[in-house]
Amino acid sequence: MPIKNERLIDNFLFEVEKPGRYAGGEFGTQIKDRSKPLAEIALAYPDLYDVGMSYYGFQILYHILNRDEEITAERVYAPWPDFEEKLRKHSVPLFSLESRTPLKYFDVIGFTLPYELTATNILNMLDLAEIPVYAQDRNESDPIIIGGGCGAYSPEPLAPFFDGFVVGDGEEIVVPLTKEIYSLKRQNVPRNEILLRLPARFPGLYIPSLYDVDLQTGKVVPKANMTTAPKIIRALRVRELTNDFYPEVPIMPLVETSQDRLVVEIMRGCTQGCRFCQAGMINRPVRERHPDDVLKQIENSFVATGYDDVSLFSLSSSDYAGLDQLADGIVAHRVNHRHSVSFPSLRLDSFRENIAQLASQTRKSGLTFAPEAGSQRLRNVINKDITEEELLSSTEIAVRNGWRVIKLYFMLGLPTETYEDLADIADLTRKVIQVGNGRLNINVTLSTFIPKPFTPFQWSAQDSPETIQRKLDFIKPRLLMMRQVKVMARNPQFSRLEGVIARGDRRIADVIYRAWKNGAKFDSWREYFSAELWESAFIESNLEPAKFTSDRSLDEPLAWDHIDSLVTKNYLISEFNRSLKGKTTPDCRTHCYGCGVCQPSGLQMMLVTPSADEPHQPIALPPDDEPIGSPVKFRLKYRKSNVVRFTSHLDVLRIFQQAMRRADLDLIYTEGFNQRPKISAGFPLPLGYTSDEEFLDVTLKSETIDLVKRLNAELAGRFEIVSAERLAINAKSAFSDTAGFLYEILFPAEINPVVEKNVRDLLEKKEYIIQRAGEKATTQIDIRQFLKTIQTEAGILKVEVQIINGRTVKIRELLPILGLENASCSVSRKKTYLTTNHLQNG
């Protein structure tokens, strides 16, 4: 059941920042016929669209769910405060992007729990969706609210707000669980009965309402007579990363996001055993994909998406056993395509020359290394088994392959840390600079150590914000004495809150609720985080944050003891004790140290066996300045549809670049560091407007057959190429060639006579001065000079404007003058006038 008043939503999209976040219509989305009986699930990400679209797990689940003909999966992200304000003001419930269906009408809402500081956003999204935030207050018509992701391993702070949590990998449970909930709801099985039945069929599913909590210790146990509730919830793991988990055509945003590139998972899990790293522990064992499978996905996805950059996703890409073979395949593919590869996670001790060579063929924005600690003693404590020599050697390799910026990541407050260890951070940074020999800039990030559940340090204390601040005051001046160094330090108050929620019990739910009611949201965003709001919430709940950040004894109950991460507590205790002695535990790829995950008849590590046919020989790329024959310049005339009217001018250019690569056009690229296709757009079309006549110029290496047909096949109706005309190679750009426009402004009813009078009055004037606000200053401008004609007829206003010295009147400036500031209207650019004709005959 879509939102009733879609026109209202369209109207207030004009008034918010980046309205494309809420418009939907992205390439790769799937919209099913909701008139058919379908299990309906909304995948919810409790942060901004720009962040959530970069989360690969969301793409995987969306793909797995929607390939099932009996399920429709749609998406929703946390609305930014400006959009939230519009929803609340107009009493519009939060809705999905694909069909604009209110969330309250779905069978299931599945929240990803990516990090602790999204907790208040979850409550805010439920409230905006008109769904009670507390699970106990929901009725039979409300969706079942399920949480998943890394946050589900320590679920108690969120337990009162959720009906259930999926603990572990979700690929194999998400489809049958969604279908089962749908089936039971259609049979009118009461809500409590549904929740009672689910755990018996779905191991790995935690239903908080079936458990009691000791509020003194935080210990969680099944309620009496709850025979379907397991005492221990064992985390789910997929044995193998099968190819059908991964979409070859992911959702491609119509607006720019933080990580707008192709992402391909190459392995899951990590064998390094860093004692602070929760992800490394809860994702064991390592499961690697075969390089042939990865390469096939990359090649097919490049063709299907038009992306030119792939990120190899894993916890430690350089540990991947098939990396050399994969790298050769990527480079061989790139010989005929301008594709680049990025590594989001590189270990210092496995950063090799061939990896540097592959990565150096891409844009070098910066390379990140994470020593974590300045001294070898402290690196041994945390089992970060890298040496100073390996860091400096990796730096030499990076410099030799063209990097000029290196990012170093350190943590403050690690167990057993001393001020000598802190001073060693500055010493190590200085040595890295010296290796660069004047060619390197260093960006140092200092973060607070947070002891997380299911790590050997889960019993350790977390430094208070005051202690961390003293350490920052000690180390930052030492780093900033080096002119090549920039320092970024996270607010210690953020880290304290993250630590409290990470190791909190069910009592923290009351703190989260009170903070949200007092206005907390987007707590991971500097501009919205308020330590004062949270302090008040702790006081109102009669709880002390230090209770949850202090050290724990090894034998005391923990709020997550009812969750089995598959890594045994005895192993974690052993690693904790080894840390206090400064003893390291080597990589478990070659020897088992008994963490408990791998079982003879169950889970096992899956490692790629590298090809031993020939030694690795990197493939040399041809030069980027390869000779070009006779380039051909085309001017494309196209329409912009209603679906993409909230896509910005720059995003339109990006979308056309991708479409041209999908169409396999032989593009010519600019020269220099950041090479781009030679594409130039006409005069920008304002956000929210459709158009029947826009222009874009593109230069290709040669004449192209069926250019219009090929591009329209890739633009999928969002844009439509009307014609492609050949230009003289030195023709003026579409922007410079534009002389004016004809706009049509459509109204739902007859135009008010007052508007017609205002039109006549304006046209009779010789000048009309307005104040135009710019980025730096406000200027006076005469808009009358740009107006050629304004005609009115039934429900339509036709406005013809001209461009003078690159400037013209904006329709949104004109409407209030005509008395139309509150009118519900739509604007379309019907005609773009060009000054000259550069078309070549023939």
C-alpha positions in Angstrom: 0.0 0.0 0.0 2.0 3.0 -1.3 1.9 6.4 0.4 -1.4 8.0 -0.5 -0.2 11.5 -1.2 2.9 11.1 -3.3 2.6 14.6 -4.6 3.2 15.9 -1.1 6.4 13.9 -0.8 7.6 15.3 -4.1 6.9 18.8 -3.0 9.0 18.6 0.2 11.8 16.9 -1.6 12.5 20.3 -3.1 13.2 21.6 0.4 15.8 19.1 1.7 19.5 18.5 1.2 20.3 15.8 -1.5 16.7 14.8 -2.2 17.9 11.9 -4.4 18.5 10.0 -1.1 14.8 9.5 -0.9 13.7 9.3 -4.5 14.5 5.7 -5.3 14.7 4.5 -8.9 18.4 3.4 -8.8 19.8 1.1 -11.4 19.8 -2.5 -10.1 16.7 -2.1 -7.9 13.9 -4.6 -8.2 10.2 -3.6 -8.0 7.8 -6.5 -7.9 4.0 -6.6 -8.4 2.7 -6.1 -4.9 -0.8 -7.1 -6.0 0.4 -10.7 -5.9 0.8 -12.6 -2.7 4.4 -12.0 -1.6 6.3 -12.1 1.6 7.4 -8.5 2.2 10.6 -7.5 4.0 12.0 -4.0 4.4 15.8 -4.0 4.8 16.6 -1.1 7.1 20.0 0.6 7.5 20.1 2.9 10.6 22.3 5.5 9.1 22.3 8.0 6.2 21.7 6.7 2.6 25.2 7.8 1.6 26.7 5.5 4.2 24.2 2.6 3.9 24.6 2.3 0.2 28.3 1.5 0.8 27.5 -1.5 3.0 28.1 -4.6 1.0 26.1 -7.0 3.2 23.0 -5.1 2.3 23.6 -5.7 -1.4 24.0 -9.4 -0.7 20.8 -9.8 1.3 18.8 -7.7 -1.2 20.0 -9.9 -4.0 19.3 -13.2 -2.2 15.8 -12.2 -1.2 14.7 -10.7 -4.4 15.8 -13.6 -6.6 13.1 -15.6 -4.8 9.8 -15.2 -6.7 7.8 -15.4 -3.5 9.5 -12.5 -1.7 9.8 -8.8 -2.3 12.6 -7.0 -0.5 12.8 -3.2 -0.4 15.1 -0.7 1.4 15.0 2.1 3.8 17.7 4.3 5.4 17.7 6.7 8.3 16.4 10.1 7.0 18.6 13.1 7.7 16.9 15.6 10.1 15.7 17.9 7.4 13.7 15.1 5.8 12.5 13.8 9.2 11.1 17.2 9.9 9.0 17.1 6.8 7.7 13.6 7.5 6.7 14.6 11.0 5.2 17.9 10.0 3.0 16.4 7.3 2.3 13.1 9.2 3.8 11.0 6.5 5.1 7.6 7.8 8.6 6.4 6.9 8.4 4.5 3.7 10.5 2.2 1.5 12.4 3.5 -1.5 11.3 1.1 -4.1 7.5 1.4 -3.9 7.1 4.1 -1.2 5.2 1.7 0.9 5.0 2.6 4.6 7.2 0.3 6.7 4.3 -0.6 9.0 2.7 -2.6 6.2 5.6 -5.0 5.7 5.7 -8.5 7.2 9.3 -8.1 8.4 11.7 -5.3 8.9 15.3 -6.4 9.0 17.7 -3.9 10.6 21.4 -4.2 10.0 23.3 -3.4 13.2 26.6 -2.1 11.9 27.9 -0.2 14.9 26.8 0.8 18.4 26.2 4.5 17.7 23.2 3.9 15.4 21.0 2.8 18.3 19.0 5.9 18.6 18.5 6.0 14.8 16.8 2.6 15.1 14.3 3.9 17.6 13.8 7.0 15.5 13.1 5.0 12.3 10.5 2.8 14.1 8.8 5.9 15.5 8.8 7.6 12.1 7.3 4.4 10.7 4.5 4.6 13.3 5.6 1.3 14.8 5.9 1.1 18.7 9.6 1.3 19.6 9.2 -1.3 22.4 8.5 -4.9 21.2 6.0 -5.5 24.0 3.8 -2.7 22.8 3.4 -4.0 19.2 0.1 -5.5 18.0 -0.8 -8.2 15.5 -0.7 -5.8 12.5 2.9 -4.6 13.2 5.9 -6.1 11.4 8.2 -8.5 13.1 11.4 -6.5 13.8 14.6 -8.5 13.3 18.2 -7.4 13.9 21.3 -8.8 12.3 25.0 -8.0 11.7 27.8 -7.7 14.1 25.6 -5.9 16.7 23.5 -9.0 17.1 26.4 -10.7 18.9 25.9 -8.4 21.9 22.2 -7.7 21.6 21.0 -6.9 25.1 21.1 -3.1 24.9 18.7 -3.3 22.0 16.8 -6.4 23.1 13.6 -4.6 24.3 13.2 -2.9 20.9 13.5 -6.1 18.8 11.4 -9.2 18.3 14.4 -11.2 17.3 18.1 -11.2 16.3 19.8 -13.4 13.7 23.3 -14.1 15.1 26.0 -14.8 12.5 25.9 -15.1 8.7 22.5 -14.3 7.2 22.7 -15.7 3.7 21.1 -19.1 4.4 18.5 -18.1 6.9 17.0 -14.9 5.5 14.8 -16.4 2.8 13.2 -19.3 4.8 12.8 -17.0 7.9 11.0 -14.3 5.9 8.7 -16.9 4.3 7.9 -18.6 7.6 6.9 -15.3 9.2 4.8 -14.4 6.2 3.1 -17.8 6.3 2.3 -17.7 10.0 1.0 -14.1 9.8 -1.3 -15.1 6.9 -2.6 -18.0 9.0 -3.5 -15.4 11.7 -1.2 -17.0 14.2 -0.9 -14.6 17.1 2.3 -12.6 17.3 3.5 -14.1 20.6 2.9 -17.6 19.2 5.0 -16.8 16.0 7.9 -15.7 18.2 7.5 -18.8 20.3 7.7 -21.2 17.3 10.5 -19.6 15.3 13.6 -20.7 17.4 12.7 -24.4 17.1 13.0 -24.2 13.3 15.7 -21.6 13.0 18.9 -22.1 15.0 20.9 -18.9 15.4 17.7 -16.9 16.0 17.5 -15.1 19.4 14.0 -14.1 20.6 14.5 -11.8 23.7 10.9 -12.0 24.9 11.5 -15.7 25.7 14.3 -14.9 28.2 14.7 -13.5 31.7 17.5 -11.2 32.7 19.2 -10.8 36.0 19.5 -7.1 36.2 22.3 -7.2 38.7 24.6 -9.4 36.7 23.1 -9.0 33.2 22.9 -12.8 32.8 20.3 -14.0 30.3 18.4 -17.3 30.8 15.3 -18.8 29.1 12.1 -18.2 31.0 10.5 -21.1 32.8 8.7 -23.6 30.6 10.1 -22.0 27.4 11.1 -25.3 25.8 11.6 -23.8 22.4 14.1 -21.2 23.7 17.7 -22.6 23.5 19.9 -21.9 26.5 22.7 -20.9 24.1 22.2 -19.3 20.7 24.9 -20.7 18.4 26.0 -18.2 15.7 25.4 -19.2 12.1 28.2 -19.6 9.6 28.1 -20.4 5.9 30.6 -23.2 5.1 31.4 -21.8 1.7 31.1 -18.4 0.0 29.1 -19.6 -3.0 28.9 -17.6 -6.2 25.1 -17.3 -6.0 25.4 -15.1 -2.9 26.7 -12.2 -4.9 24.9 -9.9 -7.3 26.6 -9.2 -10.6 24.4 -6.1 -10.9 24.4 -4.4 -7.5 22.2 -1.4 -6.7 23.8 1.6 -8.2 23.0 4.9 -6.5 21.7 7.9 -8.6 23.4 10.3 -6.2 27.0 10.2 -5.1 27.8 8.1 -2.0 30.9 7.6 0.0 32.0 4.4 -1.7 30.4 4.4 -5.2 32.3 1.6 -6.8 32.1 -2.1 -7.5 32.7 -4.2 -4.4 33.6 -7.9 -4.6 34.2 -10.1 -1.5 37.3 -12.3 -1.9 37.2 -14.0 1.5 35.5 -13.9 4.9 37.3 -14.2 8.2 40.8 -13.6 9.4 43.5 -15.9 10.9 45.7 -13.2 12.4 44.1 -13.3 15.8 44.5 -9.6 16.8 43.3 -9.6 20.4 41.3 -6.3 20.1 39.5 -7.2 16.8 35.9 -8.4 17.2 35.4 -8.9 13.4 38.4 -11.2 13.2 37.0 -13.4 16.0 33.3 -13.6 15.1 33.9 -14.2 11.4 36.2 -17.3 11.8 37.0 -19.5 10.0 38.6 -18.1 6.9 36.7 -18.9 3.8 38.4 -17.9 0.6 36.7 -17.7 -2.8 38.6 -19.1 -5.8 40.3 -16.4 -7.9 38.6 -17.6 -11.1 35.2 -17.1 -9.4 36.1 -13.6 -8.2 37.5 -12.6 -11.5 34.4 -13.8 -13.3 32.2 -11.7 -11.0 34.5 -8.7 -11.5 34.5 -8.9 -15.3 30.7 -9.6 -15.5 29.9 -6.8 -13.1 32.1 -4.3 -14.9 30.2 -5.0 -18.0 26.8 -4.9 -16.3 27.4 -1.7 -14.2 29.9 0.5 -16.1 31.9 1.0 -12.9 35.6 1.6 -13.5 36.9 0.8 -10.0 36.6 -2.4 -7.9 37.3 -2.8 -4.2 38.5 -6.2 -3.0 36.5 -6.7 0.2 37.9 -8.7 3.1 39.3 -8.2 6.6 42.8 -8.5 5.2 43.1 -8.6 1.4 46.8 -9.1 1.3 46.4 -12.4 3.2 44.2 -13.9 0.4 46.1 -16.9 -0.9 44.9 -16.4 -4.5 45.8 -12.7 -4.7 48.7 -13.1 -7.2 46.5 -15.1 -9.5 43.6 -12.7 -9.1 45.9 -9.7 -9.6 47.2 -11.1 -12.9 43.6 -11.6 -14.1 42.6 -8.1 -13.2 45.6 -6.6 -14.9 45.1 -8.7 -18.0 41.5 -7.5 -18.1 42.6 -3.9 -17.6 44.9 -4.0 -20.7 41.8 -3.4 -22.8 39.8 -1.5 -20.1 40.5 1.5 -17.9 39.6 -0.3 -14.6 41.3 0.2 -11.3 41.5 -1.8 -8.1 41.6 -0.7 -4.5 42.4 -2.7 -1.3 40.5 -1.4 1.7 42.5 -3.6 4.1 46.2 -4.3 3.7 48.5 -5.9 6.3 52.0 -4.5 6.6 53.7 -7.8 6.8 52.0 -9.0 3.5 52.2 -5.8 1.5 54.3 -7.0 -1.4 55.8 -5.5 -4.6 53.2 -7.0 -6.9 50.3 -5.7 -4.8 51.9 -2.3 -4.9 52.3 -2.5 -8.6 48.7 -3.5 -9.1 47.4 -0.8 -6.8 49.7 1.8 -8.2 48.0 1.5 -11.6 45.0 3.2 -10.0 44.5 6.7 -8.6 46.7 7.0 -5.6 44.6 8.8 -3.0 46.4 7.3 0.0 47.6 4.1 1.5 46.5 3.0 4.9 48.7 1.0 7.3 47.7 0.1 10.8 50.6 -0.6 13.2 48.0 0.0 16.0 50.7 0.6 18.6 54.0 2.4 18.6 56.2 -0.1 20.4 57.0 -3.7 19.6 56.2 -4.6 23.2 52.7 -3.4 22.9 52.1 -4.9 19.5 53.1 -8.2 21.0 50.5 -7.6 23.7 47.7 -7.1 21.2 49.1 -9.9 18.9 49.7 -7.4 16.1 52.5 -9.5 14.7 54.3 -6.9 12.6 57.7 -5.3 13.1 59.1 -1.9 12.6 61.2 -3.3 9.8 58.1 -4.5 8.0 56.4 -1.1 8.3 59.5 0.7 6.9 59.9 -1.9 4.1 56.3 -1.5 3.1 56.7 2.2 3.1 59.7 1.9 0.8 57.6 -0.2 -1.6 54.8 2.3 -1.5 57.1 5.3 -2.2 58.8 3.4 -5.0 55.4 2.8 -6.6 54.3 6.4 -6.5 52.5 6.9 -3.3 53.0 10.3 -1.6 50.4 10.0 1.2 50.4 7.3 3.8 47.8 7.0 6.6 48.9 5.5 9.9 46.3 4.2 12.3 47.1 3.9 16.1 45.0 3.1 19.1 45.2 4.8 22.5 44.4 3.1 25.8 45.4 -0.5 24.9 45.9 -2.9 27.8 49.3 -2.4 29.6 50.0 0.8 27.6 52.5 3.3 29.0 53.6 6.8 28.1 56.7 5.2 26.6 54.5 3.3 24.2 52.8 6.6 23.2 56.1 8.3 22.6 57.0 5.4 20.3 54.1 6.4 18.1 55.9 9.7 17.3 59.3 7.9 16.8 57.8 5.3 14.4 56.1 8.1 12.4 59.3 10.0 12.2 61.1 6.9 10.8 58.3 6.5 8.1 58.9 10.1 7.1 62.6 9.5 6.8 62.0 6.6 4.4 60.0 8.9 2.2 63.0 11.1 1.9 60.9 14.3 1.7 58.3 12.8 -0.7 55.8 11.6 1.9 53.0 13.2 3.8 51.6 11.3 6.8 48.0 11.3 8.1 47.9 9.9 11.6 44.6 8.7 13.1 44.4 8.2 16.8 41.4 6.2 18.1 40.4 5.0 21.5 40.7 1.2 22.2 37.3 -0.2 22.9 37.2 -3.7 24.5 34.5 -5.7 22.5 32.6 -8.9 23.3 34.1 -12.1 22.0 37.7 -10.8 22.0 40.4 -11.7 24.5 40.2 -8.2 25.8 36.5 -8.4 26.6 37.5 -8.4 30.3 39.8 -5.3 30.0 39.0 -1.8 31.1 38.4 1.0 28.7 40.2 4.3 29.5 37.9 7.2 30.5 37.5 10.2 28.2 39.6 12.2 30.6 42.5 9.7 30.5 42.4 9.5 26.7 42.4 13.3 26.5 45.6 13.4 28.6 47.2 10.9 26.3 46.1 13.0 23.2 47.6 16.1 24.8 50.9 14.1 25.3 51.2 12.6 21.8 49.6 15.2 19.4 52.3 17.9 20.0 55.0 15.4 19.3 53.4 14.4 16.1 52.6 17.9 14.9 56.3 19.0 15.4 56.8 17.1 12.1 55.5 19.4 9.3 54.6 16.5 7.0 52.2 15.1 9.6 48.5 15.7 10.0 46.6 14.3 13.0 43.0 13.2 13.3 41.7 12.1 16.8 38.3 10.9 17.5 36.3 12.5 20.3 36.8 10.3 23.4 33.2 10.8 24.4 32.1 9.0 21.2 34.3 6.1 22.2 33.1 5.9 25.7 29.5 5.6 24.6 30.4 3.0 22.0 32.1 1.0 24.7 29.2 1.2 27.1 26.7 0.0 24.5 29.1 -2.7 23.2 29.5 -4.3 26.7 26.2 -3.2 28.1 23.3 -5.3 29.3 19.5 -4.9 29.0 19.6 -1.9 31.4 21.3 0.2 28.7 18.1 0.0 26.7 16.5 2.5 29.1 19.4 4.8 28.6 19.1 4.6 24.8 15.4 5.2 25.0 15.8 8.3 27.2 18.6 9.7 25.1 16.4 9.3 22.0 13.4 10.9 23.7 15.6 13.8 24.6 16.7 14.3 21.0 19.7 12.1 20.4 20.2 10.7 16.9 23.0 10.3 14.4 25.3 9.9 17.3 28.3 8.9 15.1 28.0 12.3 13.3 30.0 15.1 15.0 27.4 17.7 14.2 24.7 15.8 16.0 26.4 14.0 18.9 25.6 15.5 22.3 27.5 14.1 25.3 25.2 16.2 27.5 22.1 14.3 26.2 23.6 11.0 27.0 24.9 12.1 30.4 21.3 13.1 31.3 20.0 9.8 30.1 22.4 7.9 32.3 21.4 10.0 35.3 17.7 9.5 34.6 18.3 5.7 34.4 20.4 5.8 37.6 23.3 4.1 35.8 27.0 5.0 35.8 28.9 4.6 32.5 32.0 3.5 34.3 30.2 0.4 35.5 30.2 -0.9 31.9 33.7 0.3 30.8 35.6 -1.1 33.9 37.5 -4.3 33.9 35.8 -7.6 34.5 36.9 -10.7 36.4 37.4 -13.8 34.2 34.7 -15.7 36.1 31.9 -13.2 36.3 28.8 -13.5 34.1 28.8 -11.5 30.9 25.7 -10.0 29.2 26.5 -11.9 26.0 27.2 -15.4 27.6 24.0 -16.8 26.0 25.5 -16.1 22.6 28.0 -18.6 21.2 30.3 -17.0 18.7 31.9 -20.4 18.0 35.2 -19.2 19.5 35.4 -20.8 23.0 35.6 -18.8 26.2 38.6 -20.9 27.2 40.5 -19.9 24.1 39.7 -16.2 24.8 40.9 -16.6 28.4 44.1 -18.2 27.2 44.8 -15.4 24.7 44.0 -12.8 27.4 46.6 -14.4 29.7 49.2 -14.7 26.9 48.7 -10.9 26.3 49.7 -10.1 29.8 52.9 -12.0 29.3 53.6 -10.3 25.9 53.3 -13.6 24.1 52.1 -13.7 20.5 50.0 -16.4 18.8 51.0 -16.9 15.2 48.6 -17.0 12.2 46.5 -20.2 12.4 46.6 -20.9 8.7 49.5 -23.3 9.2 48.8 -24.5 12.8 45.6 -24.9 14.8 45.6 -23.2 18.2 42.3 -24.6 19.4 39.9 -21.6 19.2 37.0 -24.1 18.7 35.6 -22.9 15.4 36.9 -25.6 13.1 35.3 -29.0 13.6 36.2 -32.3 11.8 32.7 -32.8 10.5 31.6 -29.2 10.4 33.2 -25.8 9.7 36.7 -25.8 8.2 39.0 -23.2 6.8 38.7 -23.0 3.0 41.9 -21.8 1.5 42.8 -21.3 -2.1 45.7 -23.3 -3.4 47.8 -21.0 -5.5 48.6 -22.1 -9.0 52.1 -23.6 -9.0 52.5 -23.8 -12.8 54.7 -20.8 -13.2 56.2 -18.2 -10.9 54.2 -15.0 -10.7 55.1 -12.4 -13.3 53.2 -9.2 -13.2 51.6 -8.2 -16.5 52.8 -4.8 -17.9 50.1 -2.4 -18.9 50.2 -0.4 -22.2 50.9 3.3 -21.8 47.8 5.4 -21.1 48.7 7.8 -23.9 48.2 5.1 -26.6 47.7 6.7 -30.1 44.2 7.6 -31.2 43.2 7.6 -34.8 40.5 10.1 -35.9 38.4 11.0 -32.8 34.7 11.7 -33.3 32.6 14.2 -31.3 28.9 13.6 -30.8 26.2 15.8 -29.3 23.5 13.8 -27.6 20.0 15.2 -27.2 18.2 13.5 -24.3 15.2 13.6 -22.1 15.3 13.4 -18.3 12.4 11.5 -16.8 10.3 12.0 -13.7 12.2 9.1 -12.0 15.5 10.9 -12.0 14.4 14.5 -11.6 16.2 14.7 -8.2 19.5 13.6 -9.6 22.0 16.4 -9.7 23.9 17.7 -12.7 27.2 16.1 -11.6 25.4 12.8 -10.9 23.9 12.8 -14.3 27.4 13.1 -15.8 28.5 10.1 -13.7 25.5 8.1 -14.7 26.1 8.7 -18.4 29.8 7.7 -18.0 28.7 4.4 -16.5 26.1 3.9 -19.2 28.7 4.6 -21.9 31.0 2.0 -20.4 28.1 -0.5 -20.2 27.4 0.2 -23.9 31.1 -0.5 -24.6 31.7 2.8 -26.3 35.3 3.5 -27.2 35.8 6.6 -25.0 38.7 9.0 -25.1 40.1 10.0 -21.7 41.6 13.2 -20.4 45.2 13.3 -19.5 46.8 13.8 -16.1 46.4 12.3 -12.6 42.6 11.8 -12.5 41.7 10.7 -16.0 38.1 11.0 -17.0 36.1 10.3 -20.2 35.9 13.4 -22.5 32.2 14.2 -21.7 30.8 17.7 -21.2 27.2 18.6 -20.3 25.0 21.5 -21.2 23.5 24.1 -18.9 22.6 22.5 -15.5 19.0 21.5 -15.1 17.8 22.4 -11.6 16.9 19.6 -9.1 13.4 18.4 -9.3 12.8 19.3 -13.0 12.2 17.0 -15.9 13.3 17.9 -19.4 12.5 17.0 -23.0 15.7 18.5 -24.4 19.1 18.4 -22.7 22.4 18.2 -24.4 25.7 16.4 -23.7 28.9 16.1 -25.8 31.1 13.0 -25.9 34.3 12.3 -27.8 34.9 8.8 -29.0 37.9 7.2 -30.7 35.9 6.4 -33.9 32.5 6.5 -35.6 30.0 4.4 -33.7 27.0 2.5 -35.1 23.7 2.5 -33.3 24.9 4.9 -30.7 21.3 6.0 -29.7 20.0 2.4 -29.5 23.0 1.2 -27.5 22.8 4.0 -24.9 19.0 3.8 -24.5 19.3 0.1 -23.7 21.6 1.0 -20.8 19.7 4.0 -19.5 16.6 1.9 -18.8 14.0 4.6 -19.3 15.4 7.0 -16.7 17.0 9.0 -19.5 16.2 8.7 -23.2 18.6 9.7 -26.0 16.5 11.4 -28.7 19.3 11.9 -31.2 23.1 11.8 -31.6 24.6 14.3 -34.1 28.2 14.4 -35.1 30.0 17.7 -34.4 33.1 19.4 -35.6 35.9 18.3 -33.2 36.6 21.9 -32.3 32.9 22.8 -31.8 31.8 24.9 -28.9 30.7 22.9 -25.9 27.0 22.3 -25.2 27.3 24.6 -22.2 28.8 27.5 -24.2 26.4 26.9 -27.1 23.3 27.3 -25.0 21.3 30.5 -25.6 18.1 30.0 -23.6 15.2 27.7 -22.6 11.5 27.2 -22.7 9.9 25.9 -19.5 6.4 24.6 -18.8 5.1 24.9 -15.3 2.1 22.7 -14.7 -0.6 23.3 -12.1 -3.3 20.9 -10.9 -6.0 23.6 -11.5 -6.7 26.8 -13.4 -4.1 29.6 -12.8 -5.3 32.3 -10.4 -6.1 35.6 -12.0 -3.8 37.2 -9.6 -0.9 35.3 -11.1 -1.9 36.5 -14.6 -1.8 40.1 -13.3 1.6 39.5 -11.7 2.9 38.2 -15.0 1.7 41.3 -16.9 3.2 43.6 -14.2 6.5 41.9 -14.4 6.8 41.9 -18.2 5.9 45.6 -18.2 8.9 46.4 -16.1 12.2 47.3 -17.6 14.1 45.8 -14.7 13.4 43.7 -11.6 16.2 43.5 -9.1 16.5 40.6 -6.6 19.0 39.4 -4.1 20.8 36.2 -5.1 22.6 34.4 -2.4 25.9 32.8 -3.5 28.4 30.6 -1.7 30.5 33.5 -0.6 28.3 36.6 -0.9 24.8 37.9 -1.8 24.6 39.9 -5.0 21.9 42.0 -6.7 20.8 40.8 -10.1 18.3 42.1 -12.6 16.2 39.1 -13.7 14.0 41.0 -16.1 16.7 41.1 -18.7 16.6 37.3 -18.9 12.8 37.0 -19.5 11.7 36.9 -23.1 8.0 35.8 -22.7 5.6 34.4 -20.2 2.4 32.9 -21.4 -0.5 31.5 -19.4 -3.2 29.1 -20.4 -5.3 26.5 -18.6 -3.1 25.0 -15.8 0.1 25.8 -17.7 2.6 28.6 -17.4 5.1 28.9 -20.3 8.3 30.8 -19.6 11.0 31.6 -22.2 14.3 32.8 -20.8 17.7 33.7 -22.3 21.2 33.3 -21.1 23.4 36.4 -20.9 27.1 36.0 -20.1 26.6 32.5 -18.6 23.7 33.6 -16.3 20.0 33.4 -16.4 16.9 33.6 -14.1 16.1 30.6 -12.0 12.5 29.4 -12.1 12.5 29.1 -8.3 13.3 32.8 -8.1 10.5 33.6 -10.5 7.7 31.7 -8.9 7.4 33.8 -5.7 7.4 37.0 -7.7 4.4 35.6 -9.6 2.7 34.7 -6.3 3.2 31.0 -6.7 5.5 30.2 -3.8 3.0 27.8 -2.2 1.6 26.3 -5.4 1.8 22.6 -6.0 3.3 22.6 -9.5 5.8 20.6 -11.6 8.4 22.2 -13.9 9.7 20.8 -17.1 12.3 22.2 -19.5 10.6 21.7 -22.9 13.2 23.3 -25.2 16.9 24.3 -25.1 17.9 26.9 -27.6 21.4 26.7 -29.1 23.3 29.7 -30.6 25.0 28.0 -33.5 24.9 24.9 -35.6 28.2 22.9 -35.5 26.7 19.7 -36.9 28.8 18.1 -39.6 27.0 17.1 -42.8 27.2 13.4 -43.5 
